[in-house]
Amino acid sequence: MKKSCNFLGIKPLMLTSVINLKYNGNEVNYQMNNTNFTVEEVIKIGDIIKCIYDKNLPLCKFTEDFMHKLKTLIYFDKSDFMFFKYNDFTKRYEMESFRPVNWSNKEIHDYINEYMHNDDVLPILSQPEYIAFRNSDLFSLSGRRETEYFQQFASDASLEISIDANIPLPSDCDTIAILGLFRSIEKIEFSQRDLEIVKLLQPHLSERMKTDICNGKCIGNGNCGGVGKCKEAAEISQPASGDWELNNIDTLGICACDINGNIISSNSSFSNFSIEYDDENSQNPMIDAMKKCVLKLTSSDFLSMGPIPIHIKEDTYMVQLAYNDSSKDRITAAVYYTSDLFTKRLAALKLEYKLSNREFEIIYLSLKRSLTNAEIAQELFISEATVKRHLYTVYQKIGINNQKQLFHELQMI
């Protein structure tokens, strides 16, 4: 029987199956998923994994030690672990425990009681598959800045740049666990290397949380059995005053797709988007549009793509896609309903650049309804040459050359 290498005295590490050694001069580098790590970094990763499986650390102490060690590899200003427990009576997930690092008491209170309901990453991370992403991989920063959550909370709390990851647990555990790392907008974006480290740690965190949480150990109040005293965690881990449902963001649809664009799972908002266009006599245009978006990603060399504008009837959506992991067999898509915002920005553009009514009408049909120049000409009973002339005039007034730049001017990409 072949023995596995187990130098930490714990379960065989995921590291052993994904690391390649590269010798460069006097330095040995390790490569994981096309990301290079030095020997020192790999030792630190091993030390973090050893910490994860340390049974002598109660959960509240473990979360503190884990973040302290992780910060030696990935710089972040703030971080947190969040745990949501399913309530059989309300039929909703409600916050069981919130374990933040470097959050002020006011930020903790405001997030739990006022703004958690608007946090758009939470529905994404409620999926049962491993999901980890930088927020810039899925979201348009300019679009998020328009939201109440960012304007009234996230910006002042320095949560603009993040890596977010779920920690999947068995379905019978009825618990959702989430990890977040944050930097303020003045800092540089998290790197792909940072994201790969988080992805590497996810299955080990799942094993640890499964042992602690699914075996009935308390994750909320630090004074309960099996967890040990953790006064600070106990004080800030009270459930929010109101119920919270992971699917309650009406304008944000989330779906998981295979590489052919087939929908595997989705939240209720995405289902509602699709149902809106159901027609027994034709293919659902939302499903068609999603397949086209997935095809754009799978036909490229990118790990993420977007925002991609899609227009269905009078509605406008922005789609962000990213592979779930390096295997590239699952894709997560965030679908924003932006019709109201889109129309508002078009109207502002008309005033700012003094566009004529006809010029506004043409860019509205071109952008919001995705009509071709020929279709616009037919709609307005003018020649296609006239349509092109008006578009050229619009571009000249704004100082751009094409439709993509016009989307950028509207801050939709």
Order of alpha helices (4+ residues) and beta strands (2+ residues): alpha-beta-beta-beta-alpha-alpha-beta-beta-alpha-alpha-beta-alpha-alpha-beta-beta-alpha-alpha-beta-beta-alpha-alpha-beta-beta-beta-alpha-alpha-alpha-alpha-alpha
